[in-house]
Amino acid sequence: MNRASLSALIASSLILVPAVALAAHGRVGLWNVTTSMEMSNMPQMPPEALAMMKQRGMQMPGMGQPMMSQICMTQEQVNADKPPAMSNREESCDTKVLNQSPALMEAEVTCHGRMNGVGHVKVAWRGNEHYEGTYNFKGAMEGRPHEISTHFSGDFVKSDCGSIRPFTPPRSMR
């Protein structure tokens, strides 16, 4: 699997975290999100590429290091009763909410395209300023089997997002 394909698989897995976690919950504004991921059949990166990433302060998900990011959520996104459908030129993922209560949500994510498979998301909220959950995906990328296990958490920071633009899930590219 080439680096572009690996990046697409990782991005598809990680982009789901904030959208699913904050549907019908949370607060408008800036959030700190921490994500840890393990992936089976992860191709080995050349040592030079890993060294370059480290030098630039980048971390490769699945390498035992959590990824930290900030996202900005709008009122419309926080009010949504379910996560948005996500798709691009190479894959389409549909989310079906299986169980939802004020403190917990479980959903199934089905993806088709270069990445085919089914994932299960479980998110628990503690008030409207913290969430944590898991995302487990089993399927194939370009015909090769892959399993992804992700743990994520989010903490509200403040109402003003500053220079951070609102979170936008991938949409069809025309």
N, C-alpha and C positions, 0 to 999 in steps of 0.2 A: 504494500500500500504506500503510495507516495505521500509527501508531507501535506499537499493540498487536500487529499482525501482524509488524512488523519485530522487535519484542522477542521474540516467540515463535520466529521463525526463528533469531535470534542465540542465544537461550537453548538451543534444541534442538541447535544446533551446538556450543556451548561446554560444555554439561552432559556431553557424551559424553567429553570429554577425561580427567577423572580416573578415571572408571569403567573405561574401556577400558585406560588406561595402567597401572593398578594390578592388574588382574585377574591372579591367580596370581603376583604380584610385589610388591615393596615391603616397607615396614615399617608396623606399626601406629603411628598417631600423626599428628602435624601435618606437613603438607606445604605448601611454597610452590609455587604453580603460576603460570606466566607463559604467556599466550596472545596471539598476534598473528593477526589475521584480515584477509583481503581478500575483498570480496564484490562481484560484478558486479551491476549494476542497483540499487545501493543508492540509495534515495530521498534527496533532499537535505532536510536538516533546516533549518527556518527559523533564521536567524542568532540570533534571540532565544533559541531553545531551546538551541543550542550554547553560547551565552554563559552561560545559566543552569546548564547541566551543568558547564561549566568552573569557574564560581564555586563550585559545590558539590563540586569535586574529582573529578567523574565524567569518565570517558573513554568515548567512543563507539568500540566495536570497528570496525575497518576504516578508521579515520581515521589510520593510521600509528603509533598509539601502542599498545604492548603493554598488556594487562590483567593485573594481578597480583591473585591471591587466595590465600586459605589454605583448605585442606580438612583434615578429620579422617577418617582411615580406620580402620575397625574390623578386628579379626582375621578375621571372617567375610568381609569385602570383600576383604582382601588374599589370603585363601586361595581365593577363587572361581576356578574354572577357566575362566570366560568372563564377559564383561561382562553386567550385568543387562539384561533387555528394558526398554525405556523407552516409556511411553505416557501420554497424558492425554486429555482430552475431544476434542482437535482433531487429534492425530496419534499414530501408533504407529510406532515404529522397532524393527526386529529386527536383531540383530547376528549375523553368521555368521563364525566364525574360519576363515580360509583357510589360514594357515600359522602355526605356533607353535614356537619353540625357547626355550632358556633365556635368550637375549639379544635376541630379536626376535619380534614378532607382527604379522601382517597380518590385517585383517578387512574385511568388506563390511557396510555398514549400509544397509538398505532402509527407507524411510519412506513411509507412506501417510496421507492425511488432507488437511489444509490445505496441508501440505508433502509433496510427492511427489518421490521421486528416490532416487538411489543414491550412497553415499559410500564412500570407501576410506580406511582407517586403517592407518598404519604406525607402530609404536612400537618403539624400541630402548632397552634398559636397560643401565646401567653399574652393576653391582652391584645392591644393593637400596635404594640411597639416591638414585638419579638416573635420570630417564628423559627422553626427548625423542622427538618424532614429528611426523607430519603427518596432517591430515584434509582430504580434498578431496571436496566434495559437488557434484553436478550434478543439478538438478531444477527444480521449479517451486513457487512459493508463491502460492496463490490464482490459479493459471493463468499467472503471469508467470515467465519463465525466470530462474533464479538459479544462480550458481556461487559456491561458498565455498571458499577455501583457508585453512587454519589451520595454524600451526606452534605447538607447545606444548612446554613442558619443566616438570619438577617436581623439587624437591629436598626431601629429608627434613629436618625441622627438629629435632623432638624427640618423645619418646614421649608426653608429656603434651599434650593438645590444649587445656588451659585452658578458656576459654569458647567455643571453636569446637565446634559440634555436629557429630556424624558426618555424612559425606556421604550424602545420600539421593537416588537418582535419581527422576525423576518416575514416578508410578504412576497407574493409572486412577483418575479421580475419580468417586465414586459420588454 
